[in-house]
Amino acid sequence: MTAGTKLVIVESPTKAKKIAGYLGDGYTVLASVGHIRDLAQPSQVPASKKDKFGKFGVDVNDGFEPYYIVGPDKKKTVSQLKDALKNADELYLATDEDREGEAIAWHLVQTLKPKIPIKRMVFHEITPEAIKASLTNTRDVDDHMVDAQETRRVLDRLYGYELSPVLWRKVGPGLSAGRVQSVATRLIVERERERMAFVKAPYWDVVATLSAPGAEGELVRFDARMVQLGGKRLATSKDFGADGKLTPAGFADNVCQLDAEGAAEVAQVLREAPFTVESMESRPYRRRPLPPFTTSTLQQTAGNRLGMSSRQTMRAAQGLYENGFITYMRTDSVTLSQEAIAAARNAVEFHFGKKFLSDAPKQYATKTAGAQEAHECIRPAGSSFRDPDDVARKVPADQAKLYRLIWQRTLASQMADATGSTATVRLNAAAGSRGEAVFQASGTVIEFPGFMRATGEGKHPAQSASTSVSGASASGAQLATRGKSDKESENVSLPPMHPGDVLAADDVQADGHETQPPARYTEASLVKTLEAKEIGRPSTYASIISTIIDRGYVYERGRALIPSWLAFAVVKLLETNFPKYVDYQFTADMENGLDRIARGKETGKEWLTRFYFGSGDGAAANADEAHEGLQQQVAQLGEIDARAINTIEIGDGLHVRVGRYGPYLEDMNHLDAEGNPKRASLPPTLAPDELTVEKGHELIESNAGGPRELGTDPATGGIVEVRNGRFGPYVSLTIPQSQDAQSKAAGAKSSKKSSAPKPKMASLFKSMKPETVTLEQALQLLSLPRVVGTVEETDAKTGEIKQATISASNGRYGPYLTKTTADGGSETRSLGSEDEIFTVDLAKAQELFAQPKYGRGRGRGAAKPPLRTLGNDPETGKPVTIKDGFYGAYITDGETNRTLPKQYTPESIDPQEAFRLLAEKRAAGPSKRRTRRGASKSGSKMTTKKTTAKKSTAKTATKKTATKKTTTKKTAGASSSASGTKRSTKSAAATKEQ
């Protein structure tokens, strides 16, 4: 390292390298690699301080003082920073200008204890101009922002450590509750509950295809939809409630509901009826550009337009920022600096021409109630914006796509509005006894695309008309979908028409619809909802969503977020026993409290005191604010019925139970011979709202956990059954006891071991189904291993002729052959399929054993053929396949592997979804292996003991040494077990949330 007089500390090595190049000689730039110290786990607190900090790593009785430690993985970094500090005469703290960055800077000061001048250096983009400007505009570390971050950290520790143990005891081990993650999970569960309770309702209308002369005299066809019949408005989806019935408002509005028969009858009459134009109205259309990106809107737009997850979006944005391509990516602001406005307008003029610029520079105001941080919006960095094509040559594909999106949105914000005209026509026709039918159609023609040219929506202005047949005029939201494909942007506008014109129908058809349940959340819509409810902060949304997915509370199907049954149980427990802590407004108020602390209007100590100890003893500002704290609520918690918490009612006696090994279905109306409810396992691909009563009974009948008797084994007289177990379906053979054995069993009731013979069991082949397996197939499975035959072989060393038995069986890694000799030696070979177990003959078996063990194409150690080929990855161009691995199916392009999520099967997953999953995995980078310090120490001790035992072997008798070894192993094993138990407890207690 080159010594310098000024030491600059940033968080990231990439950032350090970039800034060092801008500062040049005289500066040493190093990275802290995030936080250099953190709140201690209770297990890390020294024995002398256990009384104060032992429960949380926080002294709740003395102003919530946190106990910080420098982690083992950070000691080397701290040592390097201290060494560099010795040669410096000034320290610049250049961490990010948000609460987390401010706290990192504060921790650096507290840990390094510099005796030289300290300057807080802040910037919003990593460009030479911004970095050099920040050197002349330094400040002190903001204590209020540090207080807010420290309060948030302590708050999350208290929340998680008080509520998570309740989940461990009543739902399952290893679960966690979190201040924001629990509320986000509740949102997703509530949406699924709405879908489960939703009743579809059919409704019908009629669509007429009409023709009228166009501007050039040619006939132009367009569709019009019936909106009124016999003086009543036609029912649409918004007129129905979740119960599938018309709402009271629908009745009050005098709504007409058509069924299939009525709609077909009206369509038949109207096919021969003339359609008369009632009115033709045209009005100006104007659509304004959206403001530049904030963290939240960037995540939403990247999710909707690029299919990127929040985590993938933030990783890509981090890379772009650290390499100097965009400004800081954690911001609630939509403000553009004057420099940025000038750069955007220059880029618009260069790429699209002056006519596409807005008349005057546009500045946008932040409207979000909880907006914080004095940053700019997210925009391309610098005083002139790099071209997206140029950036794409220097960064990975996901970063290139995101940069283009940011570039487009920034330029669009300084461009002219899109303008045009919207035409709406109303027509009527006689529908016989039903009265008069009124039809409506709307069309919008974009005459000047304005900002849409930058966003890709206005590439074909002459053809950018769209036709709406929805009964309401076209909207900006409708037009926003244009630009996705040429086909969508080539819709035709309505032809000119005048009141009194009569048109003939080319076709009239009844059109059926069904009301749809509320859409599931996607990452983009969840982010939008969290922001609207002021829950959490946009900078933490990616980690929140990642946490609830990693915990198993939520999984993805395509882009939809689906809650697991485990999430239902967790949310039910929290709603029932801690309703305040999953209340949306209360969570938003907590976030607003942290904002007040960051602004210096409140202290963290006061705020945490109210949160944890409550304000019922006069601590509240007024009587309305008095409430119990978290400590009191947990302490006064009564007995919780775990069975009730883990039971989700489906209807008609069916309910889902969340058990130790996963969720399963119970039918309380149908009991087995022992009086227990019939059970069935739940397919992992079945979403909660898809488990209807009908589906539940179908599962109970076809996939019930109770045995299905197949018949009697002719050889033993035993009962053969097919069952469903924890590891899948299997067949069992229960051999009846003889009368003598039964008598002996009756006389030995006090014996701990049952004298009844254990049933013989065998797993079904992958090609077999529990509901169709036959007695013959079951007996074949139970007869395994099958003896193929006996061969004679000459021992290569002794020349002795030995007999060897070859048998075929099925194992964990598939079907295989085993050759066993009389002296106990054995050798194996893999078979190509399970069916070969029963068909392979002795000659074929000998042929397989004659081949080298690992040389065959299907032998153990050789690559298996892919389960499915999906095509080339759009980003890397590499062929993507699904393969069968040790831990199940996985997606791979030969370089990146991604385990196939449980909600998919190799046959059902869409290729585009597979490509998205691989892109996320690439963005995440290689996973870090966690080292278990306790295990390493234990292993070290065991190694030492083994070495000692080996030395003693040379000096003592064999018998004595064996005894010592046995004792040593037992002691080490017990020590390791105890250590493992402690580690497990500590690990579980360590759950936390952003």
Secondary structure, DSSP 8 states (H G I E B T S, - for coil): ----SEEEEES-HHHHHHHHHHH-TTEEEEE--S-S-EE--GGGS-GGGHHHHTTTSEETTTTTEE-EE--GGGHHHHHHHHHHHHT-SEEEE---SSHHHHHHHHHHHHHH---S-EEE---SB-SHHHHHHHHTS-B---HHHHHHHHHHHHHHHHHHHHHHHHHHHHT-TT----TTHHHHHHHHHHHHHHHHH----EEEEEEEEEEEE-TTS-EEEEEEEEEEETTEEE--GGGB-TTSSB-HHHHHTTEE-B-HHHHHHHHHHHTTS-EEEEEEEEEEEEE-----B-HHHHHHHIIIII---HHHHHHHHHHHHHTTSBB-S--------HHHHHHHHHHHHHHH-GGGB-SS--------TT-------B-B-SSS---HHHHHTTS-HHHHHHHHHHHHHHHHTTB--EEEEEEEEEEEEE-GGG-EEEEEEEEEEEEE-TTHHHHTS-S-GGG-EEEE-SSS---HHHHTTTTS-TTGGG--------TT-EE-EEEEEEEEEE-------BHHHHHHHHHHTT-S-HHHHHHHHHHHHHTTSEEEETTEEEE-HHHHHHHHHHHHH-GGGG-HHHHHHHHHHHHHHHTTSS-HHHHHHHHHHBSTTTTSSSGGG--B-HHHHHHT-----HHHHTEEEEETTEEEEEETTEEEEEEEEEE-TTS-EEEEE--TT--GGG--HHHHHHHHHHHBSS-EEEEE-TTT--EEEEEEETTEEEEEEE----HHHHHHHHTTTT-SS--S---EEEE--TT--TTT--HHHHHHHHT-SEEEEEEEEE-TTT--EEEEEEEEEEETTEEEEEEEETTS-EEEEE-S-TTHHHH--HHHHHHHHHS-TTTSTTSTTS----SEEEEE-TTT--EEEEEEETTEEEEESSS-EEE--TT--TTT--HHHHHHHHHHHHHH-S------HHHHHHHHHHHHHHHHHHHHHTTS-HHHHHHHHHHHHHHHHHHHHHHHHHHHHHHHHT----
